[in-house]
Amino acid sequence: MGLKTQNLKELYEKDFYLWVMENLKLLKNREYDLVDWGNLLEEIEDMAKRELKSLISLMAVIMEHLYKWENFRGDLYGWQLEKEHNQRKK
């Protein structure tokens, strides 16, 4: 299935998975002139932002748990319940 660059731009809005697979095939075949670079670069940038946001969120939870471990060791039951709650949210 060979799609032209303009068709890829349209496909991006209609079938994201197929758009990804088609661009992946083009990149593997080194057909760089046919890749939908505009949308691809935007997706990579958005992915990096999501990953950073997720990392910051997880680091905040770790820091909170370390703080509680250091300052509230006597109340392990409440801390354990919160830890289990955070694990279920993932």
matplotlib code that plots the C-alpha trace (Angstrom):
import matplotlib.pyplot as plt

x = [0.0, 1.9, 0.5, 1.6, 2.6, -0.7, -2.6, -0.6, -1.5, -5.2, -4.7, -3.3, -6.7, -8.7, -6.6, -3.7, -2.5, -2.4, -0.6, 2.0, 2.6, 2.8, 5.4, 7.3, 7.4, 8.7, 11.4, 12.5, 12.7, 14.6, 11.9, 12.4, 10.9, 7.5, 7.3, 4.7, 7.4, 5.2, 2.9, 5.6, 7.8, 4.7, 3.9, 7.5, 7.5, 4.2, 5.4, 8.5, 6.3, 4.0, 6.9, 8.5, 5.2, 4.7, 8.3, 7.8, 4.5, 6.1, 9.1, 6.7, 5.0, 8.4, 9.4, 6.1, 6.6, 10.2, 9.0, 6.3, 8.7, 11.1, 8.5, 5.6, 7.1, 4.7, 1.7, 2.6, -0.9, -2.2, 0.9, 0.5, -3.2, -2.1, 0.7, -1.8, -4.1, -1.4, -0.5, -4.1, -4.2, -1.6]
y = [0.0, 3.0, 6.4, 9.8, 12.5, 14.4, 11.2, 10.6, 14.0, 13.1, 9.7, 11.3, 12.7, 9.5, 6.5, 7.3, 3.7, 3.2, 6.6, 5.5, 2.1, 3.7, 6.3, 3.5, 1.5, 4.6, 5.3, 1.6, 1.7, 5.0, 6.8, 10.0, 12.3, 10.6, 10.8, 13.1, 15.0, 17.8, 15.5, 13.0, 15.7, 17.1, 13.6, 13.0, 16.4, 15.6, 12.2, 13.7, 16.2, 13.4, 11.3, 14.2, 15.0, 11.4, 11.2, 14.4, 13.0, 9.7, 11.5, 13.6, 10.4, 8.9, 12.0, 12.1, 8.5, 9.1, 12.1, 10.0, 7.2, 9.5, 11.4, 9.1, 5.6, 4.9, 5.2, 2.5, 1.3, 4.6, 5.0, 1.4, 2.2, 5.2, 3.3, 0.7, 3.4, 4.9, 1.5, 0.9, 4.3, 3.2]
z = [0.0, -1.2, -0.1, -1.3, 1.2, 0.8, 1.4, 4.6, 5.9, 5.4, 6.9, 10.0, 10.8, 9.8, 10.9, 13.3, 13.6, 9.8, 9.5, 12.0, 10.3, 6.8, 8.0, 9.8, 6.6, 4.7, 7.3, 7.2, 3.4, 3.6, 1.5, 3.5, 0.9, 1.3, 5.1, 6.7, 8.5, 9.9, 11.8, 12.7, 14.3, 16.2, 17.5, 18.6, 20.4, 22.1, 23.1, 24.8, 26.7, 27.9, 29.0, 30.9, 32.6, 33.6, 34.9, 37.0, 38.4, 39.4, 41.0, 43.0, 44.3, 45.2, 47.0, 48.9, 50.0, 51.1, 53.1, 54.8, 55.4, 57.1, 59.1, 59.8, 60.2, 63.1, 60.9, 58.4, 58.0, 56.5, 54.4, 53.1, 52.1, 50.2, 48.4, 47.3, 46.1, 43.9, 42.5, 41.5, 39.6, 37.1]

ax = plt.figure().add_subplot(projection="3d")
ax.plot(x, y, z, "-o")
ax.set_aspect("equal")
plt.show()
